[in-house]
Amino acid sequence: MPQYGLTMEEGAVERWLVKVGDTVKKGDVLAEIATDKLTNDLVSEVEGTVLQLVAKEGVDLPVKAVLAVIGEPGEAMGAAPSQAAPAADKPAAPEQAPEPAAAPAAKAAPGGRVKVSPFARKLAEKGNVDVSALAGSGPGGRVVA
């Protein structure tokens, strides 16, 4: 998983544009990668044949996780796919933070709505955290990751 920005910690393959057995050249677009802020094209840095698509579409993976294996037809894949499995199971750093249960409640915006960034909302849903119980540290008391 390439790092598209200094703060990027994880991303997901939104859609594969190649399949196993396809021949790719340097500079070909392999997939669309979705991050918390935008979607980028994953560009091949090597030439060869797609031997395996390790990453599943829609599954968040940490930066530097193996997404695909490209080599020569019939080439043994070695250890690359097995390295991706532990990386995919490893929780991202924000999920390892202690639960902020004792934090004062976030101030609700007019209408009773709590202001939360999209990425913070996604993390909260993933970790079953009630964002209304969090103190927002962002601009205007917004809850941010």
MDAnalysis code that builds the backbone (N, CA, C; Angstrom):
import MDAnalysis as mda
import numpy as np

u = mda.Universe.empty(435, n_residues=145, atom_resindex=np.repeat(np.arange(145), 3), trajectory=True)
u.add_TopologyAttr("name", ["N", "CA", "C"] * 145)
u.add_TopologyAttr("resid", np.arange(1, 146))
u.add_TopologyAttr("resname", ["MET", "PRO", "GLN", "TYR", "GLY", "LEU", "THR", "MET", "GLU", "GLU", "GLY", "ALA", "VAL", "GLU", "ARG", "TRP", "LEU", "VAL", "LYS", "VAL", "GLY", "ASP", "THR", "VAL", "LYS", "LYS", "GLY", "ASP", "VAL", "LEU", "ALA", "GLU", "ILE", "ALA", "THR", "ASP", "LYS", "LEU", "THR", "ASN", "ASP", "LEU", "VAL", "SER", "GLU", "VAL", "GLU", "GLY", "THR", "VAL", "LEU", "GLN", "LEU", "VAL", "ALA", "LYS", "GLU", "GLY", "VAL", "ASP", "LEU", "PRO", "VAL", "LYS", "ALA", "VAL", "LEU", "ALA", "VAL", "ILE", "GLY", "GLU", "PRO", "GLY", "GLU", "ALA", "MET", "GLY", "ALA", "ALA", "PRO", "SER", "GLN", "ALA", "ALA", "PRO", "ALA", "ALA", "ASP", "LYS", "PRO", "ALA", "ALA", "PRO", "GLU", "GLN", "ALA", "PRO", "GLU", "PRO", "ALA", "ALA", "ALA", "PRO", "ALA", "ALA", "LYS", "ALA", "ALA", "PRO", "GLY", "GLY", "ARG", "VAL", "LYS", "VAL", "SER", "PRO", "PHE", "ALA", "ARG", "LYS", "LEU", "ALA", "GLU", "LYS", "GLY", "ASN", "VAL", "ASP", "VAL", "SER", "ALA", "LEU", "ALA", "GLY", "SER", "GLY", "PRO", "GLY", "GLY", "ARG", "VAL", "VAL", "ALA"])
u.atoms.positions = np.array([
    [0.855, -1.163, 0.000],
    [0.000, 0.000, 0.000],
    [0.904, 1.230, 0.000],
    [0.833, 2.014, -1.060],
    [1.649, 3.226, -1.090],
    [1.109, 4.258, -0.102],
    [1.973, 5.160, 0.326],
    [1.559, 6.212, 1.246],
    [1.334, 7.489, 0.436],
    [0.056, 7.881, 0.309],
    [-0.309, 9.083, -0.438],
    [-0.496, 10.242, 0.531],
    [0.551, 10.704, 1.118],
    [0.479, 11.818, 2.056],
    [1.140, 11.451, 3.373],
    [1.589, 12.457, 4.091],
    [2.339, 12.230, 5.317],
    [1.505, 11.594, 6.428],
    [0.214, 11.872, 6.476],
    [-0.618, 11.370, 7.568],
    [-1.365, 10.089, 7.223],
    [-1.219, 9.595, 6.012],
    [-1.942, 8.380, 5.615],
    [-1.409, 7.177, 6.378],
    [-2.329, 6.434, 7.020],
    [-1.952, 5.241, 7.758],
    [-2.506, 3.972, 7.128],
    [-3.621, 4.106, 6.388],
    [-4.221, 2.943, 5.747],
    [-5.004, 3.372, 4.518],
    [-5.318, 2.400, 3.693],
    [-6.107, 2.638, 2.497],
    [-6.744, 1.326, 2.066],
    [-7.608, 1.407, 1.070],
    [-8.287, 0.208, 0.584],
    [-8.299, 0.219, -0.935],
    [-8.191, -0.966, -1.523],
    [-8.343, -1.078, -2.967],
    [-9.834, -0.902, -3.241],
    [-10.173, 0.181, -3.895],
    [-11.575, 0.429, -4.219],
    [-12.012, -0.451, -5.387],
    [-11.098, -0.579, -6.381],
    [-11.432, -1.382, -7.559],
    [-10.140, -1.784, -8.259],
    [-10.013, -3.092, -8.539],
    [-8.881, -3.576, -9.325],
    [-9.167, -3.321, -10.803],
    [-8.179, -2.832, -11.545],
    [-8.316, -2.593, -12.979],
    [-7.582, -3.661, -13.794],
    [-6.906, -4.600, -13.090],
    [-6.219, -5.714, -13.736],
    [-6.708, -7.004, -13.087],
    [-6.397, -8.114, -13.725],
    [-6.739, -9.413, -13.134],
    [-5.513, -10.319, -13.234],
    [-5.539, -11.428, -12.523],
    [-4.429, -12.373, -12.543],
    [-4.201, -12.830, -13.980],
    [-2.941, -12.808, -14.399],
    [-2.585, -13.215, -15.751],
    [-2.380, -12.053, -16.705],
    [-2.833, -10.848, -16.336],
    [-2.640, -9.671, -17.191],
    [-1.173, -9.272, -17.215],
    [-0.707, -8.836, -18.370],
    [0.640, -8.303, -18.511],
    [0.577, -6.796, -18.295],
    [1.467, -6.291, -17.428],
    [1.484, -4.859, -17.134],
    [2.848, -4.278, -17.456],
    [2.837, -3.002, -17.805],
    [4.069, -2.266, -18.075],
    [4.245, -1.209, -17.000],
    [5.443, -0.729, -16.854],
    [5.723, 0.343, -15.911],
    [4.846, 1.548, -16.274],
    [4.115, 2.072, -15.297],
    [3.249, 3.226, -15.535],
    [1.784, 2.866, -15.758],
    [1.459, 1.571, -15.945],
    [0.056, 1.155, -16.107],
    [-0.682, 1.322, -14.780],
    [-1.953, 1.692, -14.850],
    [-2.776, 1.821, -13.655],
    [-3.302, 0.428, -13.290],
    [-3.025, 0.007, -12.052],
    [-3.417, -1.320, -11.588],
    [-4.738, -1.313, -10.828],
    [-4.961, -0.257, -10.044],
    [-6.145, -0.222, -9.179],
    [-6.423, 1.213, -8.754],
    [-7.588, 1.396, -8.128],
    [-7.936, 2.668, -7.503],
    [-7.842, 2.461, -5.999],
    [-7.079, 3.316, -5.338],
    [-6.867, 3.219, -3.894],
    [-7.640, 4.328, -3.202],
    [-8.513, 3.960, -2.264],
    [-9.305, 4.933, -1.507],
    [-8.649, 5.166, -0.151],
    [-8.454, 6.439, 0.192],
    [-7.942, 6.807, 1.510],
    [-9.045, 7.568, 2.231],
    [-8.735, 8.078, 3.414],
    [-9.742, 8.816, 4.163],
    [-10.071, 10.154, 3.512],
    [-9.221, 10.628, 2.603],
    [-9.440, 11.941, 2.006],
    [-9.736, 11.912, 0.513],
    [-9.168, 10.960, -0.222],
    [-9.351, 10.946, -1.672],
    [-9.079, 9.579, -2.261],
    [-9.266, 9.469, -3.574],
    [-8.992, 8.225, -4.296],
    [-7.860, 8.486, -5.286],
    [-6.865, 7.599, -5.295],
    [-5.697, 7.718, -6.171],
    [-5.572, 6.487, -7.047],
    [-4.890, 6.631, -8.176],
    [-4.573, 5.499, -9.037],
    [-3.292, 4.844, -8.540],
    [-3.294, 3.519, -8.452],
    [-2.093, 2.762, -8.120],
    [-1.397, 2.454, -9.436],
    [-0.202, 2.994, -9.614],
    [0.546, 2.866, -10.863],
    [1.645, 1.823, -10.674],
    [1.787, 0.932, -11.655],
    [2.807, -0.107, -11.596],
    [4.201, 0.509, -11.688],
    [5.078, 0.030, -10.814],
    [6.468, 0.478, -10.830],
    [7.359, -0.538, -11.535],
    [6.769, -1.671, -11.955],
    [7.526, -2.745, -12.604],
    [6.769, -3.279, -13.812],
    [7.473, -4.056, -14.630],
    [6.842, -4.737, -15.757],
    [6.758, -6.219, -15.445],
    [5.734, -6.869, -15.966],
    [5.605, -8.307, -15.760],
    [4.165, -8.744, -15.877],
    [3.882, -9.899, -15.281],
    [2.546, -10.495, -15.309],
    [1.986, -10.490, -13.887],
    [0.714, -10.167, -13.754],
    [0.066, -10.185, -12.443],
    [-0.088, -11.652, -12.037],
    [0.627, -12.051, -10.978],
    [0.589, -13.428, -10.505],
    [-0.478, -13.627, -9.429],
    [-0.707, -12.580, -8.615],
    [-1.699, -12.700, -7.549],
    [-2.169, -11.310, -7.120],
    [-3.471, -11.180, -6.866],
    [-4.037, -9.979, -6.272],
    [-4.263, -10.303, -4.800],
    [-3.380, -9.823, -3.945],
    [-3.397, -10.162, -2.526],
    [-4.504, -9.403, -1.795],
    [-4.628, -8.111, -2.063],
    [-5.612, -7.268, -1.364],
    [-7.004, -7.458, -1.958],
    [-7.975, -7.577, -1.098],
    [-9.376, -7.678, -1.516],
    [-9.953, -6.267, -1.634],
    [-10.883, -6.082, -2.549],
    [-11.526, -4.783, -2.726],
    [-12.303, -4.410, -1.470],
    [-12.164, -3.159, -1.037],
    [-12.918, -2.648, 0.097],
    [-12.346, -2.949, 1.463],
    [-11.230, -3.674, 1.546],
    [-10.631, -4.018, 2.839],
    [-9.495, -3.047, 3.139],
    [-9.560, -2.378, 4.304],
    [-8.514, -1.443, 4.700],
    [-7.229, -2.183, 5.038],
    [-6.116, -1.668, 4.517],
    [-4.802, -2.238, 4.773],
    [-3.862, -1.124, 5.198],
    [-2.894, -1.433, 6.062],
    [-1.939, -0.414, 6.477],
    [-0.977, -0.059, 5.348],
    [-0.367, 1.111, 5.457],
    [0.641, 1.547, 4.491],
    [1.753, 0.502, 4.451],
    [2.261, 0.213, 3.286],
    [3.334, -0.734, 2.993],
    [2.881, -2.189, 2.969],
    [1.573, -2.455, 3.063],
    [1.077, -3.827, 2.934],
    [1.183, -4.249, 1.466],
    [1.356, -5.531, 1.234],
    [1.447, -6.067, -0.125],
    [0.043, -6.096, -0.733],
    [-0.092, -5.526, -1.930],
    [-1.382, -5.495, -2.608],
    [-1.471, -6.539, -3.711],
    [-0.372, -6.741, -4.440],
    [-0.372, -7.677, -5.564],
    [1.049, -8.196, -5.779],
    [1.126, -9.311, -6.499],
    [2.424, -9.877, -6.858],
    [2.539, -9.838, -8.374],
    [3.620, -9.204, -8.858],
    [3.884, -9.112, -10.299],
    [5.239, -9.760, -10.561],
    [5.287, -10.626, -11.539],
    [6.530, -11.313, -11.872],
    [6.443, -11.888, -13.271],
    [7.185, -12.960, -13.493],
    [7.162, -13.657, -14.780],
    [6.205, -14.839, -14.683],
    [5.509, -15.190, -15.790],
    [4.594, -16.335, -15.754],
    [5.317, -17.588, -15.263],
    [4.695, -18.303, -14.315],
    [5.274, -19.522, -13.775],
    [6.289, -19.291, -12.668],
    [6.614, -18.058, -12.385],
    [7.592, -17.745, -11.349],
    [7.021, -18.086, -9.969],
    [7.863, -18.641, -9.097],
    [7.434, -18.928, -7.726],
    [7.253, -17.602, -7.005],
    [6.168, -17.497, -6.227],
    [5.850, -16.224, -5.603],
    [6.621, -15.962, -4.327],
    [7.253, -16.919, -3.724],
    [8.045, -16.688, -2.516],
    [7.177, -16.311, -1.331],
    [7.670, -15.387, -0.502],
    [7.005, -15.071, 0.764],
    [6.124, -13.832, 0.701],
    [6.040, -13.152, -0.426],
    [5.298, -11.885, -0.482],
    [3.845, -12.000, -0.039],
    [3.037, -12.983, -0.523],
    [1.649, -13.045, -0.088],
    [1.490, -13.318, 1.403],
    [2.375, -14.146, 1.988],
    [2.231, -14.446, 3.407],
    [2.568, -13.231, 4.262],
    [3.377, -12.297, 3.744],
    [3.678, -11.087, 4.498],
    [2.474, -10.162, 4.554],
    [1.593, -10.235, 3.560],
    [0.441, -9.341, 3.532],
    [-0.619, -9.750, 4.532],
    [-0.755, -11.036, 4.806],
    [-1.806, -11.497, 5.707],
    [-1.652, -10.932, 7.118],
    [-0.468, -10.999, 7.757],
    [-0.360, -10.412, 9.083],
    [-0.568, -8.903, 9.057],
    [-0.110, -8.245, 8.011],
    [-0.278, -6.794, 7.935],
    [-1.752, -6.432, 7.851],
    [-2.542, -7.242, 7.149],
    [-3.968, -6.953, 7.025],
    [-4.690, -7.172, 8.342],
    [-4.202, -8.116, 9.169],
    [-4.847, -8.403, 10.438],
    [-4.391, -7.459, 11.544],
    [-3.265, -6.773, 11.337],
    [-2.726, -5.878, 12.354],
    [-3.596, -4.643, 12.483],
    [-4.062, -4.290, 13.695],
    [-4.903, -3.100, 13.831],
    [-4.113, -1.830, 13.568],
    [-4.780, -0.840, 13.041],
    [-4.157, 0.453, 12.768],
    [-3.880, 1.162, 14.082],
    [-2.926, 2.065, 14.097],
    [-2.502, 2.764, 15.306],
    [-3.645, 3.473, 16.044],
    [-4.574, 4.173, 15.367],
    [-5.619, 4.863, 16.099],
    [-6.505, 3.914, 16.910],
    [-6.662, 2.670, 16.500],
    [-7.507, 1.725, 17.217],
    [-6.830, 1.213, 18.481],
    [-5.516, 1.386, 18.599],
    [-4.803, 0.904, 19.759],
    [-4.846, 1.902, 20.904],
    [-5.329, 3.094, 20.657],
    [-5.408, 4.122, 21.694],
    [-6.415, 3.696, 22.756],
    [-6.191, 4.074, 24.014],
    [-7.141, 3.704, 25.056],
    [-8.493, 4.370, 24.834],
    [-9.539, 3.709, 25.296],
    [-10.896, 4.234, 25.157],
    [-11.030, 5.539, 25.940],
    [-11.506, 6.613, 25.316],
    [-11.657, 7.885, 26.027],
    [-13.017, 7.968, 26.733],
    [-13.324, 7.002, 27.595],
    [-14.640, 6.933, 28.224],
    [-14.886, 8.095, 29.176],
    [-13.830, 8.586, 29.831],
    [-14.020, 9.642, 30.815],
    [-13.943, 11.042, 30.210],
    [-13.782, 11.136, 28.904],
    [-13.662, 12.443, 28.259],
    [-15.004, 13.176, 28.308],
    [-14.973, 14.500, 28.437],
    [-16.232, 15.241, 28.424],
    [-16.883, 15.139, 27.060],
    [-18.191, 15.222, 27.042],
    [-18.947, 15.073, 25.804],
    [-18.649, 16.201, 24.829],
    [-18.667, 15.866, 23.549],
    [-18.457, 16.871, 22.513],
    [-19.654, 17.808, 22.477],
    [-19.388, 19.052, 22.157],
    [-20.480, 20.007, 22.071],
    [-21.247, 19.772, 20.784],
    [-22.538, 19.693, 20.912],
    [-23.384, 19.466, 19.744],
    [-23.579, 20.770, 18.991],
    [-23.584, 20.649, 17.684],
    [-23.860, 21.802, 16.828],
    [-25.352, 22.114, 16.934],
    [-25.778, 23.284, 16.463],
    [-27.204, 23.583, 16.492],
    [-27.988, 22.465, 15.822],
    [-29.068, 22.062, 16.458],
    [-29.868, 20.956, 15.928],
    [-29.506, 19.629, 16.579],
    [-28.567, 19.638, 17.575],
    [-28.215, 18.418, 18.291],
    [-27.223, 17.531, 17.575],
    [-26.626, 17.973, 16.493],
    [-25.689, 17.165, 15.709],
    [-24.266, 17.374, 16.221],
    [-23.522, 16.282, 16.429],
    [-22.127, 16.356, 16.835],
    [-21.279, 16.452, 15.577],
    [-20.365, 17.427, 15.548],
    [-19.501, 17.591, 14.374],
    [-18.364, 16.577, 14.432],
    [-18.263, 15.735, 13.368],
    [-17.265, 14.674, 13.301],
    [-16.714, 14.616, 11.883],
    [-15.376, 14.509, 11.746],
    [-14.784, 14.365, 10.414],
    [-15.154, 12.991, 9.859],
    [-15.191, 12.842, 8.529],
    [-15.537, 11.540, 7.935],
    [-14.613, 10.412, 8.389],
    [-13.317, 10.687, 8.484],
    [-12.367, 9.655, 8.896],
    [-12.590, 9.271, 10.356],
    [-12.839, 10.266, 11.222],
    [-13.099, 9.978, 12.632],
    [-14.393, 9.171, 12.780],
    [-15.407, 9.490, 11.973],
    [-16.664, 8.738, 12.021],
    [-16.418, 7.277, 11.638],
    [-15.594, 7.061, 10.599],
    [-15.285, 5.708, 10.140],
    [-14.543, 4.926, 11.234],
    [-13.566, 5.578, 11.885],
    [-12.834, 4.923, 12.958],
    [-13.751, 4.601, 14.137],
    [-14.643, 5.526, 14.456],
    [-15.566, 5.317, 15.575],
    [-16.502, 4.148, 15.286],
    [-17.012, 4.068, 14.063],
    [-17.895, 2.952, 13.699],
    [-17.149, 1.628, 13.774],
    [-15.892, 1.634, 13.307],
    [-15.079, 0.432, 13.312],
    [-14.810, -0.056, 14.740],
    [-14.583, 0.891, 15.653],
    [-14.257, 0.538, 17.024],
    [-15.433, 0.585, 17.982],
    [-16.655, 0.760, 17.448],
    [-17.862, 0.850, 18.274],
    [-17.736, 1.910, 19.360],
    [-17.294, 3.106, 18.960],
    [-17.118, 4.221, 19.889],
    [-18.233, 5.235, 19.658],
    [-18.862, 5.685, 20.732],
    [-19.916, 6.688, 20.663],
    [-19.257, 8.065, 20.560],
    [-19.342, 8.709, 19.394],
    [-18.670, 9.997, 19.192],
    [-19.265, 11.110, 20.045],
    [-20.496, 10.968, 20.477],
    [-21.086, 12.012, 21.312],
    [-20.433, 12.058, 22.691],
    [-19.692, 11.008, 23.058],
    [-19.000, 10.978, 24.345],
    [-17.569, 11.493, 24.247],
    [-17.130, 11.893, 23.063],
    [-15.763, 12.353, 22.857],
    [-15.674, 13.870, 22.910],
    [-14.531, 14.356, 23.368],
    [-14.270, 15.795, 23.358],
    [-13.596, 16.119, 22.031],
    [-14.192, 16.995, 21.257],
    [-13.618, 17.365, 19.969],
    [-12.416, 18.273, 20.141],
    [-11.306, 17.909, 19.510],
    [-10.092, 18.709, 19.606],
    [-9.817, 19.498, 18.332],
    [-10.686, 19.360, 17.359],
    [-10.501, 20.049, 16.089],
    [-11.130, 21.425, 16.108],
    [-11.108, 22.100, 14.958],
    [-11.693, 23.443, 14.856],
    [-13.161, 23.456, 15.266],
    [-13.516, 24.367, 16.133],
    [-14.909, 24.502, 16.567],
    [-15.400, 23.314, 17.374],
    [-14.508, 22.539, 18.003],
    [-14.903, 21.390, 18.797],
    [-15.237, 20.159, 17.973],
    [-14.814, 20.154, 16.722],
    [-15.067, 19.010, 15.834],
    [-14.238, 17.812, 16.274],
    [-14.857, 16.618, 16.246],
    [-14.143, 15.384, 16.569],
    [-13.349, 14.983, 15.328],
    [-12.031, 14.857, 15.503],
    [-11.148, 14.456, 14.404],
    [-10.335, 13.256, 14.848],
    [-9.767, 12.534, 13.875],
    [-8.981, 11.354, 14.200],
    [-7.741, 11.738, 14.957],
])
